[in-house]
């Protein structure tokens, strides 16, 4: 059992799971750099696989660009350089005598400035477009404060960088990105989110606008998950990404990027699905999907273990582990695998052997059923779907309960204290709305997350901004954030 | 067709393939850092998958350690620090104002010194052993000269780091590593190699001894592929990796590492399997396994394309691409896909439609067969195996022809000119044989690759060293190398 409770002290509970489920070790001697143990590495690699399928389905091809980016590349797009400058680690020396390099090389915080010079070589004609590429790459950001799986100096990242002939095609990509987020986060991992177009003051450095998926953490804060950026022609002009159209006229490409971070998905998996016993994993992510615990009685150990192996063989299409550690009690084994989030536990003792059954325990509901061995495979298959459904339904219910509306500033002030998303009428998500957003930030420590793009929400004529009282032009959501 | 011939000017041929098969782009503006395009990224990721299976089969678990290693970690094992010091890139600054870091951070050239402090925390008891972990990680080495896929400053790497209770178990791991090399390189990729125990003067920095697989390049040089290192207790003593044995006595762990580099496998794939038309890929690696070329006749384009799609559907279990680019001739398409090494080409024209057939062309033999559509799937399945077998058989024949024996120094001198491996009697692969090895290096520009570990080759009593004439204690192989 965990020492901390999710509902009482969320932050300590979160840290305790990371340690006890052996997700990461924080004792590595460089600040903000985690050692990822097997359990979390396995989970994140499964997330990469899910995205690989999505990228393939949508015509993205995988590439691999260098880790190091010369300083001169960085400065080509001015806003981007300004936005990321503070976050770059610089390689300045090499070799035994620490020989000074001719030019400082930045470790990629993101790869726009590594990739786009090459794009300008590769893209020549409208026939080369759309040009859709992605890479699986860790990125590095010199963050002042760090928190495991939330904000780090090194994290697991995927980045897609696309070029299109027209503005319309590029903007359609932003919606396709949102669909990929839905397929992975919602459908495969059971994590619902809200899709937003961010206000202008909160866009990615160098973009025209940014869209992102926000999940809701149990402490009532929004957590940004994959984001997409519409670059317009900002980077293509800075890097010379031109093509000849069908009439042989030179044009600049229209660009977008999409950046899902499996590292950060971990944070949502832990906090949304986890409970007071620990992590809860869907089958798709679990390194062990089923753990079999032999219930030993003196003199019957051999027979029980033999039966466990028989059942494991029966279930061999799953990732099954038999926990036969002799020095631990069955009870302490239950706790270990509950903390690690294994979706199904199977207990087998001498009584079960007699009855040709096994006791199956679901991690999500703790429900226990004795199942005849002949029905076991079918039962597990059913659970595979049911557990994911339960996790998704729970998370969805929680998200819905935490979306509330406010018609006045004092109502907003009251409701935001409890956390969640507060829906309000707002003057503008263009730069002229920034002053109202600053008031929200200063007085309520909350942020304007933007207007929904996964759902149409038209403003009613005559609506006023809850902050300044001027004409409201957007329905926006306000939340505290990570 | 390529401009260079493999047999005439191998080096230019190699470079031409890298460019024209779109494997890598060398125009990135940091020396020794390549941009890996889709074609090579796909191939290397498939190699990673093959290794993942091997590591799983042999009980290795995946982890992920940080990219950056503090300088103080590096110096803990003195030989290792000395051996790798010259190759480290140092991060010394971060942020907009290039703030100096407290301690220089090295970018991993290999991860011993990142991992072993954590191992000392994790390993407590004999029950934790064997402890087998691996990571998929690019490594960085400040090499003075670089060559694509042969010697680079950034390359795709896998590293396994294992700890055992006993010396015997650790040494058995070295053989298991060799078996993994065989399963991937020889069985799956058709690349034969010789397995060596390297001489003492050629071991990995910090190891007791090193073993490695050498493939043979068509220019007669040996190319080192995966290597394994037996560390004894060198690192476990430096990093305090101790465990309590069954009698509760403190013991130091016995360690090994294994490092296959898919990046370097690319070099062998290109050079061993490639021919004057370009790359040749086995089905397992090919991004497109089959390319269908519609043979267009005026007015019949639509019908031909429809038939191509029908055939593609028939073969949907394979990675099939229809090259329908209207602006290219069928002939130029053939060349494009030959350069890229696609194992099977299918041509479909109006005549073939009439006969309900397709023309199937093998990349490895250029043989062409008209196959009835109903037999197509079966035929391709057969080719999948046959093409790999042909590639392996060819490579094996070439390797065998290039292993020769020499009984005297002048014979060695003569034979080494033609390249390949020359088998000789040699005084010693311990440090007292180094002088003879230096003579070989200086006078013949060749190296002692070591004694075979994949095959027992006992020295005959009374044999003399071909260099110094003293008592020979090892049969070794000598070759020019990369």
Interface residues (C-beta under 8 A of the other chain):
Chain A: X25 X27 X28 X29 X30 X33 X34 X35 X36 X37 X38 X41 X42 X44 X45 X61 X62 X63 X64 X65 X66 X67 X68 X69 X70 X72 X73 X85 X86 X87 X88 X89 X90 X91 X92 X93 X94 X95 X96 X98 X104 X105 X107 X114 X117 X118 X121 X122 X127 X133 X135 X138 X140 X142 X154 X156 X325 X327
Chain B: X25 X27 X28 X29 X30 X33 X34 X35 X36 X37 X38 X41 X42 X44 X45 X61 X62 X63 X64 X65 X66 X67 X68 X69 X70 X72 X73 X85 X86 X87 X88 X89 X90 X91 X92 X93 X94 X95 X96 X98 X104 X105 X107 X114 X117 X118 X121 X122 X127 X133 X135 X138 X140 X142 X154 X156 X325 X327
